[in-house]
């Protein structure tokens, strides 16, 4: 296995690795897990494996989860199909910096995403190291957000364009989740800045330390949240990957955000993602 770091902060490309074969090789899986913790997102080319092998590889890291809005492959539960076509308008959920499914009480461990079909140019994806984003915050901001918690909502994102009855049913099925603004990585112990496009508001900001008068609350909390969310847009924390057919990205969803760039004209873009169930945040 050859490992080539792609930036000084995040991302490495693996060569001489067949993930189809790795799905049957515990030693290779262990090596990949260690590299994932180090680089946070791993990239591979020319991975012509089957859907069954895709699912089998991802399951080495945990059980898989379906998505309540995006459909899964009917023969392989947990393998979510993210298909774009000239006949369907872009839904504009992916081209925002986000950590997958933080609206769950237990956000995913990570995801293994394979490109099935892609435009010749365009449609790159950007990943961000949110441990580095936290570490590079000014010290006074780190102190201010220590202990803060925030809500994350599928209703306000995927549900926003739904008819009200369907939106409220989605909220009933997936009530807003609450997470620490700074989570601890359960394996590395790193501190992670954990707010993103699914985050709607802080839940414990309105305290005497933060609010002199009631009118302070909304602008102060909103400005702070916007500032924290904006950290994902800093290029020094990022890596950008250009897709080709059978390219794969495997990212640690606990310590990263990503952004799918929608700069391509109406066309077919087909991705298949195995999302791995995670654990409660702390």
Secondary structure as GFF3:
##gff-version 3
##sequence-region A 1 282
A	DSSP	beta_strand	2	5	.	.	.	ID=ss1
A	DSSP	beta_strand	12	15	.	.	.	ID=ss2
A	DSSP	alpha_helix	19	22	.	.	.	ID=ss3
A	DSSP	alpha_helix	26	39	.	.	.	ID=ss4
A	DSSP	beta_strand	41	44	.	.	.	ID=ss5
A	DSSP	alpha_helix	51	59	.	.	.	ID=ss6
A	DSSP	beta_strand	79	84	.	.	.	ID=ss7
A	DSSP	beta_strand	110	117	.	.	.	ID=ss8
A	DSSP	beta_strand	125	129	.	.	.	ID=ss9
A	DSSP	alpha_helix	130	135	.	.	.	ID=ss10
A	DSSP	alpha_helix	139	145	.	.	.	ID=ss11
A	DSSP	beta_strand	149	152	.	.	.	ID=ss12
A	DSSP	alpha_helix	164	173	.	.	.	ID=ss13
A	DSSP	beta_strand	177	180	.	.	.	ID=ss14
A	DSSP	beta_strand	182	184	.	.	.	ID=ss15
A	DSSP	beta_strand	191	193	.	.	.	ID=ss16
A	DSSP	beta_strand	199	202	.	.	.	ID=ss17
A	DSSP	alpha_helix	216	230	.	.	.	ID=ss18
A	DSSP	three_ten_helix	231	233	.	.	.	ID=ss19
A	DSSP	three_ten_helix	235	237	.	.	.	ID=ss20
A	DSSP	beta_strand	238	241	.	.	.	ID=ss21
A	DSSP	beta_strand	248	252	.	.	.	ID=ss22
A	DSSP	beta_strand	256	260	.	.	.	ID=ss23
A	DSSP	beta_strand	269	276	.	.	.	ID=ss24
###
